[in-house]
């Protein structure tokens, strides 16, 4: 759905973009719950699901930034965090050959906050929301995004150091 959502945002045809974003967000949450509930988690799914989330959110944030509906500080935080995560994951795998995709609660909360922020921005493009709500959600999303990025950096660095120490023991 990502290319279609991006197309509608860039064309400023917000209602379909909003509907598809809500559907994409809900189905993203449901597929994870169903996989856990029925114990249907797979290694491929553990890599593809977060990658799909990142691609969707980056594309949507870029689109909303282009049409001037995302503040620069939040846009940069979202993009930088995802670049850090991707480079960190690749580096960790190259160093340890033991990368396991295990999303943390802060990471899940960040993805949820980013999805909610996008939905709220799209709603604000259709109706008039009080700017205070939009700013509050933007800053909350910014704080979670930065915290999550730092958490990934610290935890992967610690894991890499422990792995390196095990190899030398």
C-alpha positions as CSV (number, residue, x, y, z in Angstrom):
1,X,0.0,0.0,0.0
2,X,3.0,2.3,0.5
3,X,3.4,3.6,-3.1
4,X,-0.4,4.3,-3.2
5,X,-0.4,6.1,0.1
6,X,2.6,8.2,-1.1
7,X,0.9,8.9,-4.4
8,X,-2.2,10.2,-2.7
9,X,-0.3,12.3,-0.2
10,X,1.8,13.9,-3.0
11,X,-1.4,14.5,-5.0
12,X,-3.0,16.0,-1.8
13,X,-5.8,13.5,-2.1
14,X,-5.8,12.9,1.6
15,X,-9.0,10.9,2.3
16,X,-7.8,7.8,0.4
17,X,-4.3,8.2,1.9
18,X,-5.8,8.4,5.4
19,X,-8.0,5.3,4.8
20,X,-5.1,3.3,3.5
21,X,-2.8,4.4,6.2
22,X,-5.3,3.4,8.9
23,X,-5.7,0.0,7.2
24,X,-1.9,-0.5,6.8
25,X,-1.4,0.4,10.5
26,X,-4.1,-1.9,11.8
27,X,-3.1,-4.8,9.6
28,X,0.5,-4.3,10.7
29,X,-0.5,-4.6,14.3
30,X,-2.8,-7.6,13.7
31,X,-0.4,-9.7,11.7
32,X,2.1,-9.5,14.6
33,X,-0.5,-10.5,17.1
34,X,-1.8,-13.3,15.0
35,X,1.7,-14.6,14.4
36,X,2.5,-14.6,18.1
37,X,-0.9,-16.0,19.2
38,X,-0.7,-19.0,16.8
39,X,3.1,-19.3,17.2
40,X,3.6,-18.7,13.5
41,X,6.7,-16.5,13.8
42,X,9.4,-17.1,11.2
43,X,12.9,-15.9,10.8
44,X,12.0,-14.3,7.4
45,X,9.0,-12.6,8.9
46,X,11.1,-11.2,11.8
47,X,13.3,-9.4,9.2
48,X,10.6,-8.5,6.6
49,X,8.0,-7.0,8.9
50,X,10.1,-4.4,10.6
51,X,11.8,-3.6,7.2
52,X,8.3,-3.1,5.6
53,X,7.3,-0.9,8.5
54,X,10.5,1.2,8.1
55,X,10.0,1.5,4.3
56,X,6.4,2.6,4.7
57,X,7.1,5.1,7.5
58,X,10.1,6.6,5.8
59,X,8.2,6.9,2.5
60,X,5.2,8.5,4.2
61,X,7.3,10.9,6.3
62,X,9.3,11.9,3.2
63,X,6.0,12.6,1.4
64,X,4.5,14.5,4.3
65,X,7.7,16.5,4.6
66,X,7.6,17.3,0.8
67,X,4.1,18.7,1.2
68,X,5.2,20.6,4.3
69,X,3.3,18.8,7.0
70,X,6.1,17.4,9.1
71,X,8.5,19.6,11.0
72,X,12.2,19.3,10.0
73,X,13.3,18.1,13.5
74,X,10.9,15.1,13.4
75,X,11.6,14.3,9.8
76,X,15.4,14.2,10.5
77,X,14.9,12.1,13.7
78,X,12.8,9.5,11.9
79,X,15.2,9.2,8.9
80,X,18.3,9.3,11.0
81,X,17.0,6.6,13.5
82,X,16.2,4.3,10.7
83,X,19.5,4.8,9.0
84,X,21.2,4.1,12.3
85,X,19.2,0.9,12.8
86,X,19.9,-0.4,9.3
87,X,23.6,0.4,9.4
88,X,23.8,-0.9,12.9
89,X,22.1,-4.1,12.0
90,X,24.4,-4.7,9.0
91,X,27.5,-3.8,11.1
92,X,26.4,-6.1,13.9
93,X,25.7,-9.0,11.5
94,X,29.1,-8.5,9.8
95,X,30.9,-8.4,13.2
96,X,29.1,-11.2,15.0
97,X,27.2,-13.2,12.4
98,X,24.4,-13.5,15.0
99,X,21.9,-10.8,14.3
100,X,18.4,-11.7,15.6
101,X,15.6,-9.2,15.0
102,X,14.0,-8.8,18.4
103,X,12.0,-5.6,18.5
104,X,12.0,-3.9,21.9
105,X,9.0,-2.3,23.6
106,X,10.5,1.1,23.0
107,X,10.8,0.2,19.3
108,X,7.2,-1.0,19.1
109,X,6.0,2.1,20.9
110,X,8.0,4.3,18.5
111,X,6.5,2.6,15.4
112,X,3.0,3.0,17.0
113,X,3.7,6.7,17.8
114,X,4.9,7.3,14.2
115,X,1.9,5.6,12.7
116,X,-0.5,7.6,15.0
117,X,1.4,10.8,14.2
118,X,1.0,10.2,10.4
119,X,-2.8,9.5,10.9
120,X,-3.2,12.6,13.0
121,X,-1.3,14.7,10.4
122,X,-3.5,13.3,7.6
123,X,-6.6,14.1,9.7
124,X,-5.3,17.6,10.3
125,X,-4.9,18.1,6.5
126,X,-8.7,17.4,6.1
127,X,-10.1,19.1,9.2
128,X,-8.8,21.7,11.5
129,X,-7.1,20.2,14.5
130,X,-5.8,22.4,17.3
131,X,-2.1,23.0,16.7
132,X,-1.3,22.1,20.3
133,X,-2.4,18.5,19.7
134,X,-0.3,18.2,16.6
135,X,2.8,19.7,18.3
136,X,2.3,17.5,21.4
137,X,2.1,14.3,19.3
138,X,5.1,15.5,17.2
139,X,7.3,16.0,20.3
140,X,6.2,12.7,21.8
141,X,7.0,10.9,18.5
142,X,10.3,12.8,18.4
143,X,11.2,11.8,22.0
144,X,10.3,8.1,21.4
145,X,12.2,8.1,18.0
146,X,15.4,9.5,19.6
147,X,15.1,7.2,22.7
148,X,14.6,4.2,20.5
149,X,17.6,5.0,18.2
150,X,19.9,5.5,21.2
151,X,18.6,2.3,22.8
152,X,19.5,0.4,19.6
153,X,22.9,1.9,19.5
154,X,23.7,1.1,23.1
155,X,22.2,-2.4,23.2
156,X,23.9,-3.5,19.9
157,X,27.2,-2.1,21.1
158,X,26.9,-4.0,24.4
159,X,25.9,-7.2,22.6
160,X,28.8,-6.8,20.1
161,X,31.3,-6.3,23.0
162,X,30.0,-9.3,24.9
163,X,30.2,-11.4,21.7
164,X,33.7,-10.2,21.1
165,X,34.7,-11.1,24.7
166,X,33.2,-14.6,24.3
167,X,35.3,-15.2,21.2
168,X,38.5,-14.2,23.1
169,X,37.7,-16.4,26.1
